[in-house]
Amino acid sequence: MKEEAKRMKEALLSKETTEHIMKAGTELLLALDSVIPESRIPAEARKHYLAAKKEFLLMMKSVIDANLQAVEDLEKTDSSKLKKIDVQ
């Protein structure tokens, strides 16, 4: 399942686009958190904002997990190519 999601992401969005979306989303969340006092947000809007924030953070977690898996796979591939040679 992870591989299929990774292939779909790579087919739809380039690495640069993904990075841009993550940075823009992070900046938006930080701006909203710092600009709008929580006491001024209506309860219904707060409910939707927290749901959107959670989904965005889960998306970031998913992207990070996919990148970590790619690095781990690369490490496995690289280490399997190395062979110890005994020299006499």
mmCIF file as gemmi writes it, N, C-alpha and C atoms, coordinates in Angstrom:
data_model
loop_
_atom_site.group_PDB
_atom_site.id
_atom_site.type_symbol
_atom_site.label_atom_id
_atom_site.label_alt_id
_atom_site.label_comp_id
_atom_site.label_asym_id
_atom_site.label_entity_id
_atom_site.label_seq_id
_atom_site.pdbx_PDB_ins_code
_atom_site.Cartn_x
_atom_site.Cartn_y
_atom_site.Cartn_z
_atom_site.occupancy
_atom_site.B_iso_or_equiv
_atom_site.pdbx_formal_charge
_atom_site.auth_seq_id
_atom_site.auth_asym_id
_atom_site.pdbx_PDB_model_num
ATOM 1 N N . MET Axp A 1 ? 0.821 -1.197 0 1 0 ? 1 A 1
ATOM 2 C CA . MET Axp A 1 ? 0 0 0 1 0 ? 1 A 1
ATOM 3 C C . MET Axp A 1 ? 0.862 1.256 0 1 0 ? 1 A 1
ATOM 4 N N . LYS Axp A 2 ? 1.935 1.253 0.81 1 0 ? 2 A 1
ATOM 5 C CA . LYS Axp A 2 ? 2.806 2.425 0.87 1 0 ? 2 A 1
ATOM 6 C C . LYS Axp A 2 ? 3.449 2.688 -0.485 1 0 ? 2 A 1
ATOM 7 N N . GLU Axp A 3 ? 3.88 1.62 -1.151 1 0 ? 3 A 1
ATOM 8 C CA . GLU Axp A 3 ? 4.524 1.777 -2.457 1 0 ? 3 A 1
ATOM 9 C C . GLU Axp A 3 ? 3.548 2.357 -3.473 1 0 ? 3 A 1
ATOM 10 N N . GLU Axp A 4 ? 2.309 1.891 -3.425 1 0 ? 4 A 1
ATOM 11 C CA . GLU Axp A 4 ? 1.309 2.397 -4.363 1 0 ? 4 A 1
ATOM 12 C C . GLU Axp A 4 ? 1.042 3.887 -4.106 1 0 ? 4 A 1
ATOM 13 N N . ALA Axp A 5 ? 0.933 4.276 -2.849 1 0 ? 5 A 1
ATOM 14 C CA . ALA Axp A 5 ? 0.727 5.683 -2.518 1 0 ? 5 A 1
ATOM 15 C C . ALA Axp A 5 ? 1.915 6.525 -2.951 1 0 ? 5 A 1
ATOM 16 N N . LYS Axp A 6 ? 3.101 5.998 -2.774 1 0 ? 6 A 1
ATOM 17 C CA . LYS Axp A 6 ? 4.316 6.721 -3.171 1 0 ? 6 A 1
ATOM 18 C C . LYS Axp A 6 ? 4.345 6.917 -4.692 1 0 ? 6 A 1
ATOM 19 N N . ARG Axp A 7 ? 4.015 5.866 -5.454 1 0 ? 7 A 1
ATOM 20 C CA . ARG Axp A 7 ? 4.001 5.978 -6.922 1 0 ? 7 A 1
ATOM 21 C C . ARG Axp A 7 ? 2.955 6.992 -7.38 1 0 ? 7 A 1
ATOM 22 N N . MET Axp A 8 ? 1.79 6.984 -6.715 1 0 ? 8 A 1
ATOM 23 C CA . MET Axp A 8 ? 0.742 7.936 -7.08 1 0 ? 8 A 1
ATOM 24 C C . MET Axp A 8 ? 1.196 9.365 -6.802 1 0 ? 8 A 1
ATOM 25 N N . LYS Axp A 9 ? 1.832 9.583 -5.654 1 0 ? 9 A 1
ATOM 26 C CA . LYS Axp A 9 ? 2.309 10.921 -5.294 1 0 ? 9 A 1
ATOM 27 C C . LYS Axp A 9 ? 3.331 11.403 -6.312 1 0 ? 9 A 1
ATOM 28 N N . GLU Axp A 10 ? 4.282 10.527 -6.657 1 0 ? 10 A 1
ATOM 29 C CA . GLU Axp A 10 ? 5.332 10.908 -7.596 1 0 ? 10 A 1
ATOM 30 C C . GLU Axp A 10 ? 4.772 11.165 -8.99 1 0 ? 10 A 1
ATOM 31 N N . ALA Axp A 11 ? 3.703 10.455 -9.354 1 0 ? 11 A 1
ATOM 32 C CA . ALA Axp A 11 ? 3.098 10.651 -10.67 1 0 ? 11 A 1
ATOM 33 C C . ALA Axp A 11 ? 2.338 11.969 -10.726 1 0 ? 11 A 1
ATOM 34 N N . LEU Axp A 12 ? 1.766 12.373 -9.604 1 0 ? 12 A 1
ATOM 35 C CA . LEU Axp A 12 ? 0.954 13.593 -9.581 1 0 ? 12 A 1
ATOM 36 C C . LEU Axp A 12 ? 1.771 14.844 -9.292 1 0 ? 12 A 1
ATOM 37 N N . LEU Axp A 13 ? 2.677 14.758 -8.339 1 0 ? 13 A 1
ATOM 38 C CA . LEU Axp A 13 ? 3.394 15.944 -7.874 1 0 ? 13 A 1
ATOM 39 C C . LEU Axp A 13 ? 4.896 15.7 -7.896 1 0 ? 13 A 1
ATOM 40 N N . SER Axp A 14 ? 5.624 16.689 -8.369 1 0 ? 14 A 1
ATOM 41 C CA . SER Axp A 14 ? 7.076 16.592 -8.33 1 0 ? 14 A 1
ATOM 42 C C . SER Axp A 14 ? 7.549 16.805 -6.898 1 0 ? 14 A 1
ATOM 43 N N . LYS Axp A 15 ? 8.794 16.486 -6.632 1 0 ? 15 A 1
ATOM 44 C CA . LYS Axp A 15 ? 9.364 16.693 -5.306 1 0 ? 15 A 1
ATOM 45 C C . LYS Axp A 15 ? 9.304 18.167 -4.928 1 0 ? 15 A 1
ATOM 46 N N . GLU Axp A 16 ? 9.628 19.041 -5.881 1 0 ? 16 A 1
ATOM 47 C CA . GLU Axp A 16 ? 9.616 20.475 -5.627 1 0 ? 16 A 1
ATOM 48 C C . GLU Axp A 16 ? 8.208 20.971 -5.301 1 0 ? 16 A 1
ATOM 49 N N . THR Axp A 17 ? 7.215 20.461 -6.018 1 0 ? 17 A 1
ATOM 50 C CA . THR Axp A 17 ? 5.831 20.854 -5.766 1 0 ? 17 A 1
ATOM 51 C C . THR Axp A 17 ? 5.398 20.402 -4.376 1 0 ? 17 A 1
ATOM 52 N N . THR Axp A 18 ? 5.735 19.181 -4.015 1 0 ? 18 A 1
ATOM 53 C CA . THR Axp A 18 ? 5.392 18.662 -2.689 1 0 ? 18 A 1
ATOM 54 C C . THR Axp A 18 ? 6.02 19.516 -1.604 1 0 ? 18 A 1
ATOM 55 N N . GLU Axp A 19 ? 7.286 19.864 -1.769 1 0 ? 19 A 1
ATOM 56 C CA . GLU Axp A 19 ? 7.969 20.705 -0.779 1 0 ? 19 A 1
ATOM 57 C C . GLU Axp A 19 ? 7.297 22.074 -0.677 1 0 ? 19 A 1
ATOM 58 N N . HIS Axp A 20 ? 6.924 22.638 -1.811 1 0 ? 20 A 1
ATOM 59 C CA . HIS Axp A 20 ? 6.282 23.946 -1.822 1 0 ? 20 A 1
ATOM 60 C C . HIS Axp A 20 ? 4.933 23.89 -1.097 1 0 ? 20 A 1
ATOM 61 N N . ILE Axp A 21 ? 4.154 22.873 -1.364 1 0 ? 21 A 1
ATOM 62 C CA . ILE Axp A 21 ? 2.85 22.724 -0.713 1 0 ? 21 A 1
ATOM 63 C C . ILE Axp A 21 ? 3.018 22.577 0.793 1 0 ? 21 A 1
ATOM 64 N N . MET Axp A 22 ? 3.995 21.786 1.209 1 0 ? 22 A 1
ATOM 65 C CA . MET Axp A 22 ? 4.213 21.592 2.646 1 0 ? 22 A 1
ATOM 66 C C . MET Axp A 22 ? 4.646 22.902 3.314 1 0 ? 22 A 1
ATOM 67 N N . LYS Axp A 23 ? 5.549 23.632 2.667 1 0 ? 23 A 1
ATOM 68 C CA . LYS Axp A 23 ? 6.007 24.904 3.239 1 0 ? 23 A 1
ATOM 69 C C . LYS Axp A 23 ? 4.866 25.92 3.298 1 0 ? 23 A 1
ATOM 70 N N . ALA Axp A 24 ? 4.097 26 2.227 1 0 ? 24 A 1
ATOM 71 C CA . ALA Axp A 24 ? 2.981 26.955 2.188 1 0 ? 24 A 1
ATOM 72 C C . ALA Axp A 24 ? 1.935 26.602 3.24 1 0 ? 24 A 1
ATOM 73 N N . GLY Axp A 25 ? 1.618 25.328 3.361 1 0 ? 25 A 1
ATOM 74 C CA . GLY Axp A 25 ? 0.636 24.896 4.354 1 0 ? 25 A 1
ATOM 75 C C . GLY Axp A 25 ? 1.108 25.158 5.769 1 0 ? 25 A 1
ATOM 76 N N . THR Axp A 26 ? 2.381 24.9 6.016 1 0 ? 26 A 1
ATOM 77 C CA . THR Axp A 26 ? 2.949 25.151 7.339 1 0 ? 26 A 1
ATOM 78 C C . THR Axp A 26 ? 2.884 26.634 7.674 1 0 ? 26 A 1
ATOM 79 N N . GLU Axp A 27 ? 3.247 27.474 6.727 1 0 ? 27 A 1
ATOM 80 C CA . GLU Axp A 27 ? 3.189 28.925 6.947 1 0 ? 27 A 1
ATOM 81 C C . GLU Axp A 27 ? 1.757 29.38 7.205 1 0 ? 27 A 1
ATOM 82 N N . LEU Axp A 28 ? 0.807 28.815 6.486 1 0 ? 28 A 1
ATOM 83 C CA . LEU Axp A 28 ? -0.588 29.179 6.684 1 0 ? 28 A 1
ATOM 84 C C . LEU Axp A 28 ? -1.042 28.81 8.095 1 0 ? 28 A 1
ATOM 85 N N . LEU Axp A 29 ? -0.725 27.6 8.527 1 0 ? 29 A 1
ATOM 86 C CA . LEU Axp A 29 ? -1.116 27.185 9.877 1 0 ? 29 A 1
ATOM 87 C C . LEU Axp A 29 ? -0.471 28.061 10.947 1 0 ? 29 A 1
ATOM 88 N N . LEU Axp A 30 ? 0.805 28.364 10.778 1 0 ? 30 A 1
ATOM 89 C CA . LEU Axp A 30 ? 1.489 29.222 11.746 1 0 ? 30 A 1
ATOM 90 C C . LEU Axp A 30 ? 0.873 30.62 11.776 1 0 ? 30 A 1
ATOM 91 N N . ALA Axp A 31 ? 0.549 31.136 10.603 1 0 ? 31 A 1
ATOM 92 C CA . ALA Axp A 31 ? -0.053 32.47 10.535 1 0 ? 31 A 1
ATOM 93 C C . ALA Axp A 31 ? -1.414 32.485 11.219 1 0 ? 31 A 1
ATOM 94 N N . LEU Axp A 32 ? -2.229 31.507 10.93 1 0 ? 32 A 1
ATOM 95 C CA . LEU Axp A 32 ? -3.551 31.457 11.549 1 0 ? 32 A 1
ATOM 96 C C . LEU Axp A 32 ? -3.45 31.292 13.062 1 0 ? 32 A 1
ATOM 97 N N . ASP Axp A 33 ? -2.541 30.455 13.512 1 0 ? 33 A 1
ATOM 98 C CA . ASP Axp A 33 ? -2.358 30.253 14.953 1 0 ? 33 A 1
ATOM 99 C C . ASP Axp A 33 ? -1.923 31.528 15.657 1 0 ? 33 A 1
ATOM 100 N N . SER Axp A 34 ? -1.1 32.329 15.001 1 0 ? 34 A 1
ATOM 101 C CA . SER Axp A 34 ? -0.563 33.516 15.668 1 0 ? 34 A 1
ATOM 102 C C . SER Axp A 34 ? -1.417 34.77 15.471 1 0 ? 34 A 1
ATOM 103 N N . VAL Axp A 35 ? -2.182 34.846 14.389 1 0 ? 35 A 1
ATOM 104 C CA . VAL Axp A 35 ? -2.931 36.059 14.078 1 0 ? 35 A 1
ATOM 105 C C . VAL Axp A 35 ? -4.32 36.069 14.71 1 0 ? 35 A 1
ATOM 106 N N . ILE Axp A 36 ? -4.991 34.947 14.669 1 0 ? 36 A 1
ATOM 107 C CA . ILE Axp A 36 ? -6.373 34.91 15.139 1 0 ? 36 A 1
ATOM 108 C C . ILE Axp A 36 ? -6.41 34.34 16.561 1 0 ? 36 A 1
ATOM 109 N N . PRO Axp A 37 ? -6.79 35.158 17.534 1 0 ? 37 A 1
ATOM 110 C CA . PRO Axp A 37 ? -6.914 34.639 18.901 1 0 ? 37 A 1
ATOM 111 C C . PRO Axp A 37 ? -7.995 33.557 18.958 1 0 ? 37 A 1
ATOM 112 N N . GLU Axp A 38 ? -7.691 32.479 19.638 1 0 ? 38 A 1
ATOM 113 C CA . GLU Axp A 38 ? -8.629 31.357 19.68 1 0 ? 38 A 1
ATOM 114 C C . GLU Axp A 38 ? -9.987 31.765 20.241 1 0 ? 38 A 1
ATOM 115 N N . SER Axp A 39 ? -9.995 32.731 21.155 1 0 ? 39 A 1
ATOM 116 C CA . SER Axp A 39 ? -11.253 33.176 21.755 1 0 ? 39 A 1
ATOM 117 C C . SER Axp A 39 ? -12.16 33.892 20.758 1 0 ? 39 A 1
ATOM 118 N N . ARG Axp A 40 ? -11.591 34.353 19.65 1 0 ? 40 A 1
ATOM 119 C CA . ARG Axp A 40 ? -12.381 35.103 18.653 1 0 ? 40 A 1
ATOM 120 C C . ARG Axp A 40 ? -12.924 34.206 17.539 1 0 ? 40 A 1
ATOM 121 N N . ILE Axp A 41 ? -12.494 32.956 17.529 1 0 ? 41 A 1
ATOM 122 C CA . ILE Axp A 41 ? -12.951 32.04 16.476 1 0 ? 41 A 1
ATOM 123 C C . ILE Axp A 41 ? -14.266 31.398 16.924 1 0 ? 41 A 1
ATOM 124 N N . PRO Axp A 42 ? -15.318 31.486 16.126 1 0 ? 42 A 1
ATOM 125 C CA . PRO Axp A 42 ? -16.572 30.822 16.486 1 0 ? 42 A 1
ATOM 126 C C . PRO Axp A 42 ? -16.359 29.307 16.64 1 0 ? 42 A 1
ATOM 127 N N . ALA Axp A 43 ? -17.147 28.696 17.501 1 0 ? 43 A 1
ATOM 128 C CA . ALA Axp A 43 ? -16.983 27.271 17.814 1 0 ? 43 A 1
ATOM 129 C C . ALA Axp A 43 ? -17.014 26.4 16.555 1 0 ? 43 A 1
ATOM 130 N N . GLU Axp A 44 ? -17.944 26.655 15.658 1 0 ? 44 A 1
ATOM 131 C CA . GLU Axp A 44 ? -18.063 25.846 14.437 1 0 ? 44 A 1
ATOM 132 C C . GLU Axp A 44 ? -16.818 26.01 13.557 1 0 ? 44 A 1
ATOM 133 N N . ALA Axp A 45 ? -16.334 27.235 13.439 1 0 ? 45 A 1
ATOM 134 C CA . ALA Axp A 45 ? -15.126 27.484 12.645 1 0 ? 45 A 1
ATOM 135 C C . ALA Axp A 45 ? -13.916 26.829 13.291 1 0 ? 45 A 1
ATOM 136 N N . ARG Axp A 46 ? -13.828 26.879 14.616 1 0 ? 46 A 1
ATOM 137 C CA . ARG Axp A 46 ? -12.716 26.253 15.327 1 0 ? 46 A 1
ATOM 138 C C . ARG Axp A 46 ? -12.704 24.744 15.079 1 0 ? 46 A 1
ATOM 139 N N . LYS Axp A 47 ? -13.905 24.153 15.079 1 0 ? 47 A 1
ATOM 140 C CA . LYS Axp A 47 ? -14.033 22.71 14.821 1 0 ? 47 A 1
ATOM 141 C C . LYS Axp A 47 ? -13.455 22.366 13.44 1 0 ? 47 A 1
ATOM 142 N N . HIS Axp A 48 ? -13.821 23.142 12.421 1 0 ? 48 A 1
ATOM 143 C CA . HIS Axp A 48 ? -13.335 22.883 11.06 1 0 ? 48 A 1
ATOM 144 C C . HIS Axp A 48 ? -11.839 23.183 10.941 1 0 ? 48 A 1
ATOM 145 N N . TYR Axp A 49 ? -11.4 24.256 11.604 1 0 ? 49 A 1
ATOM 146 C CA . TYR Axp A 49 ? -9.977 24.611 11.561 1 0 ? 49 A 1
ATOM 147 C C . TYR Axp A 49 ? -9.129 23.505 12.178 1 0 ? 49 A 1
ATOM 148 N N . LEU Axp A 50 ? -9.539 22.998 13.326 1 0 ? 50 A 1
ATOM 149 C CA . LEU Axp A 50 ? -8.768 21.935 13.98 1 0 ? 50 A 1
ATOM 150 C C . LEU Axp A 50 ? -8.769 20.658 13.137 1 0 ? 50 A 1
ATOM 151 N N . ALA Axp A 51 ? -9.894 20.366 12.489 1 0 ? 51 A 1
ATOM 152 C CA . ALA Axp A 51 ? -9.956 19.191 11.608 1 0 ? 51 A 1
ATOM 153 C C . ALA Axp A 51 ? -9.014 19.368 10.417 1 0 ? 51 A 1
ATOM 154 N N . ALA Axp A 52 ? -9.009 20.566 9.833 1 0 ? 52 A 1
ATOM 155 C CA . ALA Axp A 52 ? -8.119 20.837 8.695 1 0 ? 52 A 1
ATOM 156 C C . ALA Axp A 52 ? -6.659 20.781 9.131 1 0 ? 52 A 1
ATOM 157 N N . LYS Axp A 53 ? -6.376 21.335 10.305 1 0 ? 53 A 1
ATOM 158 C CA . LYS Axp A 53 ? -5.008 21.309 10.824 1 0 ? 53 A 1
ATOM 159 C C . LYS Axp A 53 ? -4.547 19.875 11.049 1 0 ? 53 A 1
ATOM 160 N N . LYS Axp A 54 ? -5.421 19.061 11.619 1 0 ? 54 A 1
ATOM 161 C CA . LYS Axp A 54 ? -5.083 17.652 11.856 1 0 ? 54 A 1
ATOM 162 C C . LYS Axp A 54 ? -4.808 16.939 10.539 1 0 ? 54 A 1
ATOM 163 N N . GLU Axp A 55 ? -5.668 17.146 9.546 1 0 ? 55 A 1
ATOM 164 C CA . GLU Axp A 55 ? -5.473 16.496 8.247 1 0 ? 55 A 1
ATOM 165 C C . GLU Axp A 55 ? -4.173 16.937 7.581 1 0 ? 55 A 1
ATOM 166 N N . PHE Axp A 56 ? -3.861 18.228 7.691 1 0 ? 56 A 1
ATOM 167 C CA . PHE Axp A 56 ? -2.615 18.718 7.118 1 0 ? 56 A 1
ATOM 168 C C . PHE Axp A 56 ? -1.413 18.076 7.807 1 0 ? 56 A 1
ATOM 169 N N . LEU Axp A 57 ? -1.463 18.006 9.136 1 0 ? 57 A 1
ATOM 170 C CA . LEU Axp A 57 ? -0.357 17.391 9.871 1 0 ? 57 A 1
ATOM 171 C C . LEU Axp A 57 ? -0.227 15.905 9.552 1 0 ? 57 A 1
ATOM 172 N N . LEU Axp A 58 ? -1.353 15.224 9.37 1 0 ? 58 A 1
ATOM 173 C CA . LEU Axp A 58 ? -1.304 13.816 8.971 1 0 ? 58 A 1
ATOM 174 C C . LEU Axp A 58 ? -0.708 13.663 7.571 1 0 ? 58 A 1
ATOM 175 N N . MET Axp A 59 ? -1.022 14.623 6.673 1 0 ? 59 A 1
ATOM 176 C CA . MET Axp A 59 ? -0.431 14.589 5.338 1 0 ? 59 A 1
ATOM 177 C C . MET Axp A 59 ? 1.083 14.752 5.427 1 0 ? 59 A 1
ATOM 178 N N . MET Axp A 60 ? 1.526 15.712 6.253 1 0 ? 60 A 1
ATOM 179 C CA . MET Axp A 60 ? 2.959 15.923 6.412 1 0 ? 60 A 1
ATOM 180 C C . MET Axp A 60 ? 3.627 14.666 6.988 1 0 ? 60 A 1
ATOM 181 N N . LYS Axp A 61 ? 2.987 14.055 7.961 1 0 ? 61 A 1
ATOM 182 C CA . LYS Axp A 61 ? 3.515 12.831 8.559 1 0 ? 61 A 1
ATOM 183 C C . LYS Axp A 61 ? 3.645 11.738 7.497 1 0 ? 61 A 1
ATOM 184 N N . SER Axp A 62 ? 2.638 11.624 6.641 1 0 ? 62 A 1
ATOM 185 C CA . SER Axp A 62 ? 2.663 10.623 5.58 1 0 ? 62 A 1
ATOM 186 C C . SER Axp A 62 ? 3.808 10.864 4.606 1 0 ? 62 A 1
ATOM 187 N N . VAL Axp A 63 ? 4.01 12.128 4.23 1 0 ? 63 A 1
ATOM 188 C CA . VAL Axp A 63 ? 5.108 12.471 3.315 1 0 ? 63 A 1
ATOM 189 C C . VAL Axp A 63 ? 6.452 12.184 3.978 1 0 ? 63 A 1
ATOM 190 N N . ILE Axp A 64 ? 6.59 12.542 5.25 1 0 ? 64 A 1
ATOM 191 C CA . ILE Axp A 64 ? 7.835 12.282 5.978 1 0 ? 64 A 1
ATOM 192 C C . ILE Axp A 64 ? 8.074 10.781 6.069 1 0 ? 64 A 1
ATOM 193 N N . ASP Axp A 65 ? 7.03 10.009 6.4 1 0 ? 65 A 1
ATOM 194 C CA . ASP Axp A 65 ? 7.172 8.558 6.488 1 0 ? 65 A 1
ATOM 195 C C . ASP Axp A 65 ? 7.601 7.958 5.145 1 0 ? 65 A 1
ATOM 196 N N . ALA Axp A 66 ? 7.034 8.454 4.055 1 0 ? 66 A 1
ATOM 197 C CA . ALA Axp A 66 ? 7.402 7.949 2.726 1 0 ? 66 A 1
ATOM 198 C C . ALA Axp A 66 ? 8.86 8.274 2.414 1 0 ? 66 A 1
ATOM 199 N N . ASN Axp A 67 ? 9.296 9.482 2.776 1 0 ? 67 A 1
ATOM 200 C CA . ASN Axp A 67 ? 10.688 9.858 2.539 1 0 ? 67 A 1
ATOM 201 C C . ASN Axp A 67 ? 11.637 9.045 3.412 1 0 ? 67 A 1
ATOM 202 N N . LEU Axp A 68 ? 11.267 8.8 4.667 1 0 ? 68 A 1
ATOM 203 C CA . LEU Axp A 68 ? 12.093 7.959 5.541 1 0 ? 68 A 1
ATOM 204 C C . LEU Axp A 68 ? 12.21 6.545 4.982 1 0 ? 68 A 1
ATOM 205 N N . GLN Axp A 69 ? 11.094 6.025 4.478 1 0 ? 69 A 1
ATOM 206 C CA . GLN Axp A 69 ? 11.12 4.682 3.894 1 0 ? 69 A 1
ATOM 207 C C . GLN Axp A 69 ? 12.032 4.644 2.672 1 0 ? 69 A 1
ATOM 208 N N . ALA Axp A 70 ? 11.983 5.687 1.858 1 0 ? 70 A 1
ATOM 209 C CA . ALA Axp A 70 ? 12.85 5.752 0.685 1 0 ? 70 A 1
ATOM 210 C C . ALA Axp A 70 ? 14.319 5.773 1.087 1 0 ? 70 A 1
ATOM 211 N N . VAL Axp A 71 ? 14.651 6.517 2.143 1 0 ? 71 A 1
ATOM 212 C CA . VAL Axp A 71 ? 16.031 6.564 2.631 1 0 ? 71 A 1
ATOM 213 C C . VAL Axp A 71 ? 16.447 5.201 3.171 1 0 ? 71 A 1
ATOM 214 N N . GLU Axp A 72 ? 15.567 4.566 3.942 1 0 ? 72 A 1
ATOM 215 C CA . GLU Axp A 72 ? 15.878 3.242 4.478 1 0 ? 72 A 1
ATOM 216 C C . GLU Axp A 72 ? 16.079 2.229 3.358 1 0 ? 72 A 1
ATOM 217 N N . ASP Axp A 73 ? 15.231 2.298 2.33 1 0 ? 73 A 1
ATOM 218 C CA . ASP Axp A 73 ? 15.381 1.4 1.186 1 0 ? 73 A 1
ATOM 219 C C . ASP Axp A 73 ? 16.715 1.643 0.477 1 0 ? 73 A 1
ATOM 220 N N . LEU Axp A 74 ? 17.098 2.908 0.356 1 0 ? 74 A 1
ATOM 221 C CA . LEU Axp A 74 ? 18.362 3.255 -0.277 1 0 ? 74 A 1
ATOM 222 C C . LEU Axp A 74 ? 19.536 2.728 0.546 1 0 ? 74 A 1
ATOM 223 N N . GLU Axp A 75 ? 19.436 2.854 1.854 1 0 ? 75 A 1
ATOM 224 C CA . GLU Axp A 75 ? 20.497 2.339 2.73 1 0 ? 75 A 1
ATOM 225 C C . GLU Axp A 75 ? 20.633 0.831 2.588 1 0 ? 75 A 1
ATOM 226 N N . LYS Axp A 76 ? 19.51 0.124 2.509 1 0 ? 76 A 1
ATOM 227 C CA . LYS Axp A 76 ? 19.545 -1.335 2.334 1 0 ? 76 A 1
ATOM 228 C C . LYS Axp A 76 ? 20.198 -1.693 1.005 1 0 ? 76 A 1
ATOM 229 N N . THR Axp A 77 ? 19.83 -0.964 -0.057 1 0 ? 77 A 1
ATOM 230 C CA . THR Axp A 77 ? 20.375 -1.222 -1.386 1 0 ? 77 A 1
ATOM 231 C C . THR Axp A 77 ? 21.875 -0.943 -1.409 1 0 ? 77 A 1
ATOM 232 N N . ASP Axp A 78 ? 22.283 0.184 -0.835 1 0 ? 78 A 1
ATOM 233 C CA . ASP Axp A 78 ? 23.7 0.543 -0.825 1 0 ? 78 A 1
ATOM 234 C C . ASP Axp A 78 ? 24.525 -0.442 -0.007 1 0 ? 78 A 1
ATOM 235 N N . SER Axp A 79 ? 24.013 -0.85 1.134 1 0 ? 79 A 1
ATOM 236 C CA . SER Axp A 79 ? 24.786 -1.756 1.981 1 0 ? 79 A 1
ATOM 237 C C . SER Axp A 79 ? 24.871 -3.15 1.372 1 0 ? 79 A 1
ATOM 238 N N . SER Axp A 80 ? 23.868 -3.535 0.58 1 0 ? 80 A 1
ATOM 239 C CA . SER Axp A 80 ? 23.918 -4.863 -0.037 1 0 ? 80 A 1
ATOM 240 C C . SER Axp A 80 ? 24.933 -4.905 -1.174 1 0 ? 80 A 1
ATOM 241 N N . LYS Axp A 81 ? 25.318 -3.76 -1.716 1 0 ? 81 A 1
ATOM 242 C CA . LYS Axp A 81 ? 26.296 -3.721 -2.794 1 0 ? 81 A 1
ATOM 243 C C . LYS Axp A 81 ? 27.721 -3.809 -2.272 1 0 ? 81 A 1
ATOM 244 N N . LEU Axp A 82 ? 27.901 -3.479 -1.002 1 0 ? 82 A 1
ATOM 245 C CA . LEU Axp A 82 ? 29.233 -3.516 -0.418 1 0 ? 82 A 1
ATOM 246 C C . LEU Axp A 82 ? 29.597 -4.938 -0.031 1 0 ? 82 A 1
ATOM 247 N N . LYS Axp A 83 ? 30.813 -5.315 -0.334 1 0 ? 83 A 1
ATOM 248 C CA . LYS Axp A 83 ? 31.292 -6.648 0.027 1 0 ? 83 A 1
ATOM 249 C C . LYS Axp A 83 ? 32.648 -6.522 0.675 1 0 ? 83 A 1
ATOM 250 N N . LYS Axp A 84 ? 32.831 -7.285 1.701 1 0 ? 84 A 1
ATOM 251 C CA . LYS Axp A 84 ? 34.112 -7.295 2.367 1 0 ? 84 A 1
ATOM 252 C C . LYS Axp A 84 ? 35.049 -8.217 1.593 1 0 ? 84 A 1
ATOM 253 N N . ILE Axp A 85 ? 36.21 -7.697 1.301 1 0 ? 85 A 1
ATOM 254 C CA . ILE Axp A 85 ? 37.214 -8.478 0.581 1 0 ? 85 A 1
ATOM 255 C C . ILE Axp A 85 ? 38.405 -8.653 1.488 1 0 ? 85 A 1
ATOM 256 N N . ASP Axp A 86 ? 38.746 -9.888 1.785 1 0 ? 86 A 1
ATOM 257 C CA . ASP Axp A 86 ? 39.904 -10.171 2.613 1 0 ? 86 A 1
ATOM 258 C C . ASP Axp A 86 ? 41.156 -10.128 1.741 1 0 ? 86 A 1
ATOM 259 N N . VAL Axp A 87 ? 42.123 -9.375 2.179 1 0 ? 87 A 1
ATOM 260 C CA . VAL Axp A 87 ? 43.384 -9.26 1.448 1 0 ? 87 A 1
ATOM 261 C C . VAL Axp A 87 ? 44.466 -9.952 2.27 1 0 ? 87 A 1
ATOM 262 N N . GLN Axp A 88 ? 45.243 -10.791 1.614 1 0 ? 88 A 1
ATOM 263 C CA . GLN Axp A 88 ? 46.304 -11.504 2.336 1 0 ? 88 A 1
ATOM 264 C C . GLN Axp A 88 ? 47.649 -10.924 2.064 1 0 ? 88 A 1
